[in-house]
Amino acid sequence: MIIFELGCTSNHRFEGWFASSDDFARQSDTRMVRCPVCDDAGVARVPSAKVRAGGASGPEPADAPAASAEPGTQSITALPPEVLAKLREIVRNTENVGPRFPEEARKIHYDEAPARAIRGQASKEESAELADEGIAVTTLPDFLLRDTH
């Protein structure tokens, strides 16, 4: 397993775990490697600031973060696993309305539908229109939507 420091065109930085350099190249060429923050497929390797004087087999520094059970999650979120699990639980307790999200969010906002927690898909333009109407929306990073079971 090899860990690459990656970055997208929006300058989000994150780790990617791959079987080999060729595996990273293959996944990048097929646009499978995407930014977990903005879903950008324009991802490239970036210089890593993680250097240890002891070399690859040297001891880990005492203050180094523990390896996460989910590749890349620790460096992306910098959240403890129990906090990440709680966030995923909150997301699971929302109704997925899919592409009807803008319509359903407006109905809830204007009291035309019962208040409830929803999630779904909206374009950047639709999200901006909702925000202009005073409807609070946010983008959920992909790692919160992955089923970990």
N, C-alpha and C positions, 0 to 999 in steps of 0.2 A: 504494500500500500504506500502510495506517495501523496504528500500533502502539498498543494500549490497555493500560494497567496494569489488571489484573483481580484480583478476590479472591472467594473462596468463603465460605460461611457458617461454615466452620471457620477462617477468617482466614488461609488459605494465599494468598500473593500470587504472581502470575505475569503474563507478557506474553501478549497475543493479537494476532495479525497478521490484518488484514481488508482487503478491497478498499475498504470504505467504512463509514461509521457505519450506513448502512441494512443492509449485509451483516452487521455485528455484531448489530443488532437482530433481523434475520430468523433468524440462527443461534441467538441466545439464546431467542427465542420458541419455536423447535422443539426446545429442550433439546440442541442440538448442541455448545454451548460447555460444557465440563466441566472441573473442576479436575484437573490432571494428577497431583496427589498423592493425593486421596481420591475422585475421580470424582464429586464433587458437581455437580449441574446448577444449583445456586443461585449463579450467578456474576454479578457486577455490576462495572461500571467503578469504580475507586477513584482517588483523587487521586494523581498522579504526582509524585515528588520530583525528577524529572529536568528541570532547568531550565538553559538555557545563555544567558548574557548576549549572545552573538553572534547569537541568533535561530536560526531553522530552517536558515539557510544558513551559519551560522557554523562555524568549525572545531571538530572533535571534540577534547575534552581528551586529552592524551597518555596518561593512565591509563585511558581509557574502554575497556571490553571490546570485543573485535573482534566483528563481526556473525557470527552462527552460520549455517551452511549450513541448519540446520533451525530454522524460526521458533520463537522462544520457548525453545528448549532451553538456551541459554547462561544466561539469567536464572533458569530453573527449577533447574538443577542446579549451576550455577557450576563445572562440571567441564570440563576441556579435552576437545576432540573425541576424542583418542586414548583417554582414560579412558572416555568414554561408549561408544565403539566396543567396548572390551574388556568393559564391562558387558553390552552387547547380545550379544556373543559368548558370554558365560557363560550368559545366558538362553537363547540358541539351543541350547546344549548340554544343556538339561534336557528331560526327557520331559513333554509336556503330557498330563496325565491328566484334564483337564477337570473336570466336576462330581464325579468320583470322588476328588478331592484329599483330603478328610478321611479317607476309607476307606483310600486308599493310604498316606497319611502314617502312619496308625496301624499298618498292616501292617509298614511299614519300621521304625517305632519299636519295635515288639514282636517284631522278628525273624521275622515271618511272611512276609516278602517280601525279595528281595535289596535291599541298600542301593543307592540311586541318587538322583540329583538329579531332583526332580520339580517341576512347577508346575501350577496349575489354578485352579479357582474354589472359594471357600468363603465362606459368609455371615459376617458379623461374629460371630454367635453360635457358628458352627462353629469359627471361628478362636479364639475365647475358650475353648471347650471343649478344643481341641487344646493351647493354652497351659497350661490347668489340669492337663493330663496330662503336662506337661513336654516337649511336642513344639514345637520352635521353628519358627515360621512368620512370614512377613513379607508385606506387600503390595507388589507391584511397581508402580511408577508406569507409567501408560499409555505414556509416551514410550519406555520400554525395550522394550515389547512391539511397537511399530510396526515393520513391515518397512521398512527404509530403502533397499532396492535396487529 
